[in-house]
Amino acid sequence: MNSQELALVIYTILVQMSVGAFVILGLIHFYVGRKTDEKNASEMSDRALFAIGPVVVLGVIASFFHLGNPANAFRAVSNLGTSWLSREILFTVLFVGVGAVFAVMQWRKIGSFRMRQGVALVAAALGIAVVFSMSNIYQLTAEPAWNTFATTINFFITTFLLGALALGAAFVVNYSYLKAKQNCSSIKVQCEMLRTVLQGIAISSIVLLSVQLVVGPLLISQLSAGNAAAVASAGSLTNEYGSLFALRLILVVLGAGLFGLFLYRNALLNNERWMASAALAAFGLVLVGELVGRFLFYAAHVRIGI
């Protein structure tokens, strides 16, 4: 793999994780606001929201290293009618821009709660459009390993799996911060909401993992029954990159599966110490696993023809 493809690994993973985190955070903020009040919802979610910005910016910066001449990046949006790449770039810029507007509105409490939620919904829709456009870029007949149902499904699984687990890690860190504050009068409410949210994140991660474990073998089977390039890609995954393929599987199963179950159990029992450790470990393992998986996505493809 060359440096340009490595830049794509970093870009796609970070942007997809940011989109997933933003969408899920919006749902959690709305849920906590309905269950308690806007103050508790903001106290739980605002710091996680402000962490999303730097992550997506890092991803966008990484994307420039994929370009032969970054100075010509503006030309990539000139074919919106026919190019998924142009749409991806436009939607990414809009997602970052509208997301930043929402973050400022949320930070300064500008406008009503419903107004801010409306802006957040627009940003979330733009984020989904980014991931959808991103997946369609790789639907190329000359790339049989990419031109499958699995590309879109796996991109969205990465989006929501990493996004959810990243939020789980952010929430336990935020809760530790709130506990350390002497004037945090709502810590009991925050603890109860944290437990409920982490249970939901744990269940979601296990469901997404289950889908991923079904899609993987189906993809290998489809490629193995395809043309010469598809067969070569399947062989590359199971032979040349077999150890990395197994490592990725182990990491994701450990993180989203075993630590997901561990997270759910300790959230249910209100074991704060192990709850926090499980959330952080699950995110770390799955992040590394998804990075390995995205490396394989670029490294194992075989193009038809030249």
Disulfide bonds with the S-S distance in Angstrom:
none
